[in-house]
Amino acid sequence: MISSRSLPCVSAERARTCAGCTSSGRAHARSKLPRAAGVRAGAFSQEYDVVALGNLCVDVLLPPAPIPDEASLKTKKTLGELAKTAPARESWELGGNCNFLIAASRLGLRATCAGHVGKDQYGHFLIDELAHEGVDYVELIPDDDQGVRVSALGETLICFVLSDGAGGHAFCSRYDLGPWPLMRDVSDVSNDARDVLRSCRAVFVNGFVFDELKPQAVEQALNLAKSNGAGVFFDPGPRAFTFVDAKNPTRMEALNVALTSSDVVLATEEELAALTGVPVNSAPEEYATAVFAYPGSAAEWVVVKLGPAGATIVTRDGQSARVGCPKVKVGDTVGCGDSSAGAYVLGYLRMRADRTLDLEGVLETTATLATHVGSATAMNIGAGRNVANAETVLELLEQAANGQTNGVDKNVAVLAQNILRQSLNSAAA
């Protein structure tokens, strides 16, 4: 049974991007709608492969300087001072769910986001840069035309990234200040969001969306997608440690919405330990069993992310696959989990499109592709537009196909290459 015990929270660094870098692997916006690899023509009528729900933000990288202690950093006063002196556009980077969206698009998935940005310079930047990556955007929050008046925060969410110049980082945003959810008056989603949710094959949700929207609003959005057969992916991220607070019924409700709606749960060992009460360093199957045993759990797959040790996928019927991870020179690990999620979406959609596929093979190729996407992201500094590009992923898979990667079968690596190439070809068709 899922535990309600309280555990300390990990650093928010794992869910934020380091800004200020550019990527040579950026893809241009596509005019045609690709299908996910392995999806037969006519098998689906949906327009989008995946929609990311909420959690759109812009990271602003500040010049190196001493980092204030957390008590003084996480205040409205500090946030206001940082906003007054925010650097120019050259120091901005996409953050939050943009990490996932860009990686998914670079893997050949037709991706869009249903989220909230303001009509400010940051919002224009975010929408423009996502479009450059082939990712569409629809506003999540209803306007008065729907007869719904909301007092949602008007401006784009900004996360200020502080650095001490010696490898230390800290973050400051409205997420830190609350009260949560930030858009607590929102109980419905816009007509545009309804359209994309009803016309997608998958929805990706991370734990931060519950800092923005009430659990009921998230549940409504997910039900729209599930009513048309979409798969739901949930990655709690560092917010996993807030969902098991018995003194906060709203957070417990959020966890219930997530676990009773999600077909695939993706999390680190530490995050799964927080959610389930199963000790850290337990077998992945133990975490998965606890997730499957949650009352009303809809999960078919549980993905246990093991960092440099790779990843394990466990299915409800007891099948599993564990794969290793290529060794690379690490720039930083920010965004690795976000970007690898795109590969899990791709693999899951292949299985849903063709139930005659061998499940063991799907699990092995999906996890292999995912760990190589995560490693390709780790080679860069920061995430956002610096997440993995397909060329680097294919190069790493080629090394594995030549037997150079521990824990990765050479034949499986070749199959993963073929799946990625097929997805990219479908996107370009």
Buried (B, 14 or more C-beta within 10 A) or exposed (E): EBBEEEBEEBEBBBBBBBBBBEBEBBBEEBEEEBBBBBBEEEBBEBBBBBBBBBBBBBBBBBEEEEBBEEEEBBBEEBBEEBEEEBBEEEBBBBBBBBBBBBBBBBBBBBBBBBBBBBEBEBBEBBBEBBEBBBBBBBBBBBEEEBEBEBEBBEBBBBBBBBBEEEEEBBBBBBBBBEEBBBBBBBBBBBEBBBBBBBBBBBBBBBBBBBBBBBBBBBBBBBEBBBEBEBBBBBBBBBBBBBBBBEEEEEBBBBBBBBBBBBBBBBBBBBBBBBBBBBEEEBEBBBBBBBBBEBEEBBBBBBBBBBBBBBBBBBBBEEEBBBBBBBEBEBBBBBBBBBBBBBBBBBBBBBBBBEEEBEEEBBBBBBBBBBBBBBBBBBBBBBBBBBBBBBEBBBEBBBBBBEEBBEBBBEEBBBBBBEBBBBBBEBBEE
